[in-house]
Amino acid sequence: RKNVVVAIDGYSSCGKSTLAKALAKKLGFIYIDSGAMYRAVTLYFIRNQVDMTDQSAIADALQHIELNFHSRDYQSHITLNGEEVSDEIRLMPVSENVSEVSAIKLVRVEMVKQQQRMGKSKNIVMDGRDIGTAVFEDAQVKFFMTADPKIRAERRFKELERKGNNQVTLEEVFENLAHRDYADTTRKESPLIRAEDAIILDNTDITEQEQLDFALDKVTPFL
Ligand code: C5P
């Protein structure tokens, strides 16, 4: 491929989006948060009480969902049928259901199709769970991110707190991450797994700047 694709996969709350945004900003690439797409679909399913065991209801719902990204300052702002839902998709009701929704084959097929379209001709950084293994197997650079689960829960908890969400405890955040990691790695459709050619990045003990420098070093040869 002529355009450069950087694929970032890994466990929940490992800082994938922090790295992806920083890389995109530094390189002038487009950042795409694939998790936000699964979250927005989940929000639609919750709001419309879509029966997740009913294949035709799911297919019908997917036809009524239009997702768009509006990149302001490399933060990803996503709209669901024209409505800005970037904040709502981070809250617990969506976090608690997203792994179930993202395990549905019909949902994955549709999201992957849209993601591949977005990466067709532009230089992009995309983060998620199956970017290096399914969406862009031919990505020039793949990272697989991980970090100590306790640290991840603390980071996510602080982020929720900063956004003024006080309804959730650290334990609940920890449980949700553990649940999503388990569901994401054991599901049948495109489970979370390291692509053979992905570079492992454990950021338990390194700073954001160190992580960015490490990643830039790997991407630079392809520019
Ligand atoms: O990246 P984030 O944690 O926001 O993703 C939310 C959920 O969406 C994940 O726990 C996973 O179930 C699903 N997901 C996925 N494939 C992707 C990105 C996210 O299955 N490429």
Boltz pocket constraint, residues with backbone or C-beta under 6 A from the ligand:
constraints:
  - pocket:
      binder: B
      contacts: [[A, 12], [A, 13], [A, 34], [A, 35], [A, 36], [A, 38], [A, 39], [A, 98], [A, 99], [A, 100], [A, 102], [A, 103], [A, 127], [A, 128], [A, 129], [A, 130], [A, 131], [A, 180], [A, 184], [A, 190]]
      max_distance: 6.0
